[in-house]
Amino acid sequence: MKRVVSVARNTGAVAPDSLGQPAWEVHRVSYLKSFTTSLIRSPLLWGGALAFCFFALIHGGVIKHAGTIRYLAGHWVEYVETVMFTVGLSALGLKWLDVRRQAAHVDEPLLDAIPTGGQQPDEATGLQAKVAESDDDGYLVRRMREALDLVVRTGSADGLEDHLKYLSDLDAARAGQSYGLVRFVIWAIPIMGFLGTVIGITEAIANLSPTQLENISGVVAGLGVAFDTTATALALSMVLMLIQFFVDRAEQRLLTGVDSAAWIGLAGRFQSVAADDGTAVALAKLSEAVSRSSEKLLQAQEHSWRALEEAASGSLSRAVAASGQELRTALSDSLGSSLSQWSESLVRAQAHVTSQREDRWAKAAEALTTAMEGFERHQQALADQTELLERVVDATRDVTDLERSLENNLSALTATGRFDETLATLSAAVQLLAGRAADGAAEPRRVELHALPRSRRAA
């Protein structure tokens, strides 16, 4: 819990915090806690302690295995190699414990289930405070905190999915960088082995004398140091590389679980404006601009009021302190006019600010009205087009029905065998109508209709 430290204005002394502790003691406790945590998690401390215990067992006579003493404590180069190996082993052990601890809690939800319809982006502040209550400082808590920080700072969740992918790549890079000390140890142990080889060969050459060829014990000892240090270095580096492989695999599985948990907890949680709805986007941006301008206007008005009050209070205090008892009467006479002028100026300022605010709201209302009218015209045009299309479809349906009826009539006539008689009758009727149209005053012509013989109809 963060504590607030206040400084006394008059005495200049540091006031205690809410728990009654001085500020220097709070800082000292925080520093000691941070230092203790770093010391406990230091691979150098645990590696040095492990090497010290190992060599104490050897020199105390507990470990008497000849091969162990020869390859791990036979030369000062082997001492260095063993210490470096214990440091690398401690780093991998601490990493393994941390990965197992985080993997045990990665499936525990940090946030509540996503409500129906999502949440507003302004609710991200409360969610961020809820995540901050967790004492865990692992990948999942940091991922959720950084993702919610983006929503809090931007006020929108449009780029949250892309930011989650970026945080996933960032955690993968951090995981790779955390093996820096282990990589250095794996690189340095073979170098120490080669150094022991050089030292052993140098000692062998120094002990080699042309006059005393029968005494080659020093040469053999030097060559033994050369080969033993190299063999020890290669064996220890291979062991560290194998352990690093398994720890890295476990951490990659943890990061996969963190990606899944963060995606399930945050993807689709916050409401966002659809990108293809131009009118909605324009209205949202316009509303946001109006809200921001109103907020800035209110803040400016509040600052102006505070400045006027502070200025009036300071000037009045200085005037009263300087004038003394003799100028009180004159000050009381002029104070009324000054206060009235000051009140009038405040009223004018307030009226000016109010008029500006009303103008801004009027412009915003006009813009909203124009946008809504355009939207209504667009909807009316769509309705007219839909009605025209329905009429065309109805006309097409009527024509189709007429064609189907005509086909049915022709089929019926053809089936009954009276199709030729019907054509003759229609032809006579057409001739009769044409004759009457030509000479309407003349006597109507007589048209006789004769039925064809059955033999010709059959032909």
C-alpha positions, 0 to 999 in steps of 0.5 A: 500500500502506498503511503502519502507523505506530507510536509509541514508548511510552517515548520518544514518538518516531515509529517508522519504518514497515515500509520504514524511512521516518519517518511524516512522510515517508510523509505528505509523499509521499502528499500530494505524490502526491495533489496531483500527480494533482489538478494533472495532471487539472486543466482549469484548468492545461491550459486556461491552458497551451493559451491561453498557447501560442496567444497566444504564437504570435499575438504571436510572429508565427507565426499571422498570419491577420487573422480569427483575430487580429481575433476571438480577440485583438482586445480584452481581452474576446476574450482572456477568452473564448478562455481560458474556451474553452480551459479548457472544451475541456481539461475535455472532452478530459480527460473524453474520455480517461478515458471511452476508458480505462475503455471499453477495460477494461470487458469485462475480468472483475474476478472469477472465474466464478460457481461452481455453486450460488453462493457464501456471503455471507461470501466477499464479503470476499475478493472485495472485497479482490480488487477493491481490488487493481485500480489503476483508479478508474473506474465499474466498480471503484467499482460492484463495491466498493460492491456487495460492501461491502453484502454484507459489512456486512449478511451477506446478498445479498437486496437486492443486485439493488436496490442495483445499480440504486441504484448505477447511478442514482447513477453516472448522477447523478455523470456529470451533475455532472461537467460542471459546469465545462463548463456554467459555461463555456458559460454564461459565454462568451455573458455575456462576449460581451454584456459586450463588446457593452456596452463597444463601444457605450459606447466608440462613444457616447463617441467620438461628438461633435456638432461633429466628425461627419466623424471617425467612426473611433472610433464604427466601432471601438467598434461593431466591438468590440461585434459581434466579441465577441458573434460570438466568444462565440456561436461558441465556446459552440456548439463547446463544446456540440457537443463536450459532446454527443459526450462525453456520448454516449460516457460514457452508452455506458460506463455501460451497459457498466458496468451490464451487467458489474456485473450479470453479475459479481454477480447470482446470485453469492451464496446467499440464503434463499428468501422463500416458505419460512417454515420455512427462514427461521425456522431461518436466523434462529434459527441466526443469532441463536444464532450471534450470541449465542454470539459475544457471550457468548464476547467477554464472557467473553474481556473479563472474563478480560482485565479480571481478569488486568489488575486482578490484575496491576496490584494485585499490582505496586502492592502489591509496589512499596509494601511493600518488602523488609520486607513480603515475608514477610507478603505471601507468607503472605497471597498464598496465601489471596488467590490461592485466593479469586481462583481460586475466584471465577474458577472460579465465574464460569466455571461461571456463564458455562458454565451460561448458555451451556448454557441458551442452547444448550438453549433453542435446541435445544428451539426447533429440535426444536419447529420440526422436529416441526411440520414433520414433522406438516405432512408427515404431514398432507400424506401422509394427504391424498395417500393419501385422494385416491388412494383416491377416484381408485381408487374413481372408476376402479372405478365407471367400469369397472363402468359401461363393462362394463354398457354393453358388456353392454347393447350386446351384448344389444341387438345379439343381439336377446335383450334382451326375453327377458333382461328377462322372465327377470329380472322372473320371477326378481324375482317368485320371490324376492319370493314366497319372501320373503313366505311362506317356509313355503308351497309354492313357487310354480311359475313358467312362462317362455314365450318370446315369438313372433318377431313380438312380439320384432321389434315 
